Amino acid sequence: MPTLTINGRDVQVGDEFLRLSPEQQNATVDEIAHSMGVHPASQTKEADHADAPGIVEGTGRAVASGVPVLGGLANKLDAATNATLAPVLNGLFSDKDQLHGDWMDRYRQSLTAQNAADQGFAQTHPALNTGGQIAGSLAAGAALPVAGAGAGLLARAGTSAAQNAALGGLDAYTRGGNPWEGMTLGAGMGAGAGAISHFGRSDVLGNIARHLAGVGLGAAGGAAGAEMEGADPVAGAMTGAATGAAGEAIGAAAKPLATGARALEESAGANLTDRAFNARDVATQKVAQILANEGLNSGSLSEKLQQMGPHATLMDVSPTAAQAAGAIGAEPGRGQSVLRDFVQNRERASGGRVSDLLAQAIGPRADGDALVSALDNERRQAAGPLYESALTTPVQDSEALRSIMRTDAFASALPTAERLAKNEGRSLYSADSNGGRQIDPSKMTLQDLHYVQRAMQDHISEVRPGLGIKDNELSRSIAGVRQDLLGQMDEMSPEYQQARKIYAGTSRVRDAYDDGFKAFDSSTGENHLTNEKMERKLADFESQSERQAYLLGARQRISNVMGAARNNRQKAYGLFGVGNGNPDFTNQDKLATLLSYVRPAANQEAAQGAIQDDMRQRLGYSIATPEPEPIAPESVHSPENPLVDEHGNALDPESEEGQAEISKRIARAETERQAAADLLAEQKQAALQFSGADRARGQSAADALLRGLEAERQFGATTNAVAGNSETARRLQGRQLIASPEVSLPGSVPATVTRAASSLANAVVGSAMRRRADGVNYEMARLLAGSDASLAAPARPSGSAGKAAPKTDPVAAALLRNPGVRERVDTKNGIAQALLTAAITQANMNGSR
């Protein structure tokens, strides 16, 4: 940041200070000094201009500064050279003339000195300064090639207009002015010059008329330039007329010269053609206008982008920007390639992003068969030995047992129980004293009663589906008798009671998994699971392991719906009702409810381990965990992982050094294995945390998933628009927002005239228009495929509706407070623009000779 020393005090100003003209810089310093209590007017005139260059040097600098384009860069190029050479040449200059600091600091110091020298000469010798600038602009203009020499009227006028527009815009840009005004005025003057030179190139009368027209055209250009800059048009016209007359005199003896290399800033476009048309700035203005028309400011735009996630772009959050993107996607060129490649690549990754969203919300992809198999194995390992031991226990006869045996439920179950026993080579009956069969409890074991309770369970299942009330009552009656029988059996064998407890507990977990599998079914019948039913079910579960199993069942269902490809996002949309507009769709509410009651495990191993840990603790059993096998020495080295020392030298595994290296690797592997075990234990513990429904967390997790799915759906719509699958009307409307490759005449012109004129105009400048459109649309494509919220207007602070944001730049504020500075700047810009356009005009006409 530049630092000015005013009255012994250092004052920092913005980088904008360096882009001001010498007059603006001087006036700004005066204004800042005045605000500090210093009055420059009291200083002597000699002190003001003590550092002004001499007449010869100053005139040369004035001529150089008048050269179009290059004159605006002269001081910057000199400053860059001085900044680069200063470390070597500083010793040759006095302390006050040396440049210090890093390169940028030295550049700013030198540029300030260059501008100050120009300002000093202009104030000391105003006539010589103005004359030198006119001479420089005319001499450079005379060196331009003939615009459309030998061509017809339209071609000559069109080519001259294009040449003048490009040069006028470039010169205005390098001098910190408005490029569009330079281009507009240059194009108008160039077209007029081309037409005049066409009609006045053959005879003496034509030459005289051309000279007179040159003076008039210079006056018109000067007046127009001054008017565009807000200066006095009369003064501009007089200066332009004088320049036109001088140009005619100089042009009579001048011959066209080859144009020099034009210094163009890379920030204006991707290549020379783009920079000639200032494609990047034009594209930025177009995109900013699109956002402004939708009322988007930087704050609201940032909020929209943030809501849609890290993959959102301007064309996703702005309907008008999407129209523009669709129009660019329909126009062959670099912009089309950029957008189509971008959206196609993003589309190909959509399936992976949807899978990631699901994993973040409800856990990783499930493997239901593995979970069910693990639960069955757990149950067999825990309950099997207890059942095997308990079933051999002799039945203890009692009146309570005989009362149960006299019930119809017991008698009805006997035939089925006997068949079960015979299938295993047993019988419930024993021989009585008469040789007949009888049921004698004193000769039975718990195995026999176990057959009976299993048969009763089958009878309950048979009568339960019935629709009649009596059937339901019978089912309940049989269930009651069965429970009484099981109570007698539990008293006879605590091991049987424990085995049954384990079996029932794991069965509840399996049932929870099956219920979760149906959580997001889309059925709407009487068996439809509503959000209220789901909440009651989750609240009534006896353990968190059942809730985790319920979630795993739901996750498995989602995995099945998504399919093996894992990228069918449309099915995810259907599952969660994204975009269906059905207010009665409950899956979104059920998702939030489910996630309120259970937090997904980090992975399936953690989920399964958490369920098993919970069941073991709650049901009171344990299963021996096998000791991990020791890490074998040969497992820590191989041809792909050879033994080497710290210097990379190979080691013999049998050597002392080799054995030491193997020991280190085994210790490292054991540490890593223990760390993995500790991490899994933490993950299992986290999966079992539950202290009540956390509705805020559940809703937040569900909202995050739904926002992500909505964003992916919008990304797909954007892809369709860019690929040309949007509605024709929207695509045609979008073409008005981008750079057109053709000249378009106003609709007020009659259709026949419009077609003929458009054909001629495009024949002359069509190629240049196409190149410009390609460059601008390419830059627009890059912006639309990005997420730069700064393109929108800054958000206004609260309470400032309808008011412009306050300016905080001290330099700009100083200029605005000084009407005299503003007036001098406007006048200078107007006259400079008039000089430039008049010089270019003269060059085109003189070159036609």
Secondary structure, 3 states (H helix, E strand, C coil): CCEEEECCEEEECCHHHHHCCHHHHHHHHHHHHHHCCCCHHHCCHHHHCCCCCCHHHHHHHHHHHHCCCHHHHHHHHHHHHHHHHHHHHHHHCCHHHCCCCCHHHHHHHHHHHHHHHHHHHHHHCHHHHHHHHHHHHHHHHHCCCCCCCCCCHHHHHHHHHHHHHHHHHHHHHHCCCCHHHHHHHHHHHHHHHHHHHHHCCCCHHHHHHHHHHHHHHHHHHHHHHHHHCCCCHHHHHHHHHHHHHHHHHHHHHCCCCCCCCCCCCHHHCCCHHHHHCCHHHHHHHHHHHHHHHCCCEHHHHHHHHHHHCCCCCHHHHCHHHHHHHHHHHCCCCHHHHHHHHHHHHHHHCHHHHHHHHHHHHHCCCCCHHHHHHHHHHHHHHHHHHHHHHHCCCECCCCHHHHHHHCCHHHHHHHHHHHHHHHHCCCCCCEECCCCCEECCHHHCEHHHHHHHHHHHHHHHHHHCCCCCHHHHHHHHHHHHHHHHHHHHHHHHCHHHHHHHHHHHHHHHHHHHHHHHHCCCCCCCCCCCCCHHHHHHHHHHCCCHHHHHHHHHHHHHHHHHHHCCCCCCHHHHHHHCCCCCCCCCCCHHHHHHHHHHHCCCCCCHHHHHHHHHHHHHHHHCCCCCCCCCCCCCHHHHCECCECCECCCCCECCCCCHHHHHHHHHHHHHHHHHHHHHHHHHHHHHHHHCCCCCCCHHHHHHHHHHHHHHHHHHHHHHHHHHHHCCCCCHHHHHHHHCCCCCCCCCCCCCCCHHHHHHHHHHHHHHHHHHHHHHHHHHHHHHHHHHCCCCHHHCECCCCCCCCCCCCCCCCHHHHHHHCCHHHHHHHHHHHHHHHHHHHHHHHHHHHHHCC
